[in-house]
Amino acid sequence: MLKTIYTNCAGIDVHKKIIVVTIAKTDSNNVTTYQTKSFSTFTEELELCRDWLVSNDTLDICMESTGKYWIPVFNILETRCKCVITHPKYVRSIPGKKTDKKDSKWIADMFKHGLVEPSFMPPSDIRQLRDLMRYRNKLVNVRTSEKNRFQNSLTVSNIQIANVVTDVFGKTSQSILKLMLNNPNLTLDDITPLLRKNLKSTPEDILKSINGNFDESQSSKMSVCLKHYDSINECIDLIEQQVLKLTVKYSTEVKLLMSIPGINETSAIFIIAEIGTNMNAFIDDKHLCSWAGLTPRCKESAGKKQSVRIIKAGQYIKPLLVECALNAIKDKSCPYIKARYESLKRRRGHKKAIIAIARFLLTCAFHILNDSIPFDSDRFDELLNKKIKKHNNSIKNTTDMISYLTKLGYNITLQNN
């Protein structure tokens, strides 16, 4: 017989228009009685649901994370109850016996015996920050798409300004292109005043690069792209202003995370928005890495591992940490990170090596937030030096020296004197 963990709990089956709530009360004889009610998802009805649960002394609630529909229910109930959100796969009912009432009863039974895997739920202010940062991330992706569309129009029109300037969306190139949209027949006198002093290309080269097959259809498309691009930048600025207001109370944590190589202010805020600042929500650093989708999956049958690929979790934090890892291997303040990347890259390839570095950064973030201490690069420098000394002691001839330097990522060419 399964052990009863919660003698008075409730399971909620969440839908768009209604929620079905089942209270499960277990007496001293291990007999469970059930009460089921349905409520609409209007705020007034949700408050009645909360009051009904409190009147029955039912403060332990479990519901599945159905789309976004669980959020308003959670916001109302969390003020008085202890709500647990779980992935639908953990409370999936038996096929052929599925109704709304049976689903809520099944959730209550699973939760009563402690068989539900709870999802990580940060505090309200962190959830607000997470929502804004994820929206900012979407806007940045849309802005990148718009930049690509604009560049495609330039290519179709045979405008090769990208070959003579560093950034097509830089100040100089944008001034020239906007002028060209109004007047396709530019002269050297028109573009010379727009060029900056540090521009390496000559005015003649720039004039040749914008001499293409420029027609009205592509001109109108590029005008729309530029307007949309400017509008997105304004939206991103507004989002960032609100984000900065929410992160004032977390300025200390942001500075601590910025001490990690490869992590800037925006990345630090995004990490806090995803994992919060209270590391007690995770069992240890390995549990956090697994939650973020940076560990191999556990899938074994008949003594054989069927797959060792990383899991699909961490839709937002995983790409963010990969970007930070790509920056970290270029950071010279901590040579250990690049040396570890090069060592893993030789044996496992670039993709697995960069995932390992991303996991290393998240592990550092866990301990930094948990212990409130900045990143100590000297500790890893000592570790790297010990490794180098160990290899130096094993080097006995020229062949060993070449092999060791090759393992560090250097290309060695022998020359006869």
Buried (B, 14 or more C-beta within 10 A) or exposed (E): EEEBBBBBBBBBBBBEEEBBBBBBBBEEEEEBEBEBBBBBBEEEBBBBBBEBBEEEEBBBBBBBBBEEBBBBBBBBBBEBBEBBBBEBEBBEBEEEEEEBBBBBBBBBBBBBBEEBEBEEBBEEBBBBBBEBBBBBBEBBEBBEEBBEBBBBBBEBBEBBBBEBBEEBBEEBBBBBBEBBBEEBEBEEEBBEEBBEEEBEBEBEBBBBBBBBEBEEEBBEBBBEBBEBBEEBEEBBEEBBEEBEEBBEEBEEBBEBBBBBBBBEEBBBBBBBBBBBBEBEBBEEBBBBBBBBBBBBBEEEEEEEEEEEEBBEBBEBBBEBBBBBBBBBBEBEEBBBBBBBBBBBBEEEEEEBBBBBBBBBBBBBBBBBBBEEEEBEBEEBBEEBEEBEEEBEEEBEEEEEBBEBBEBEEEEEEEEEE
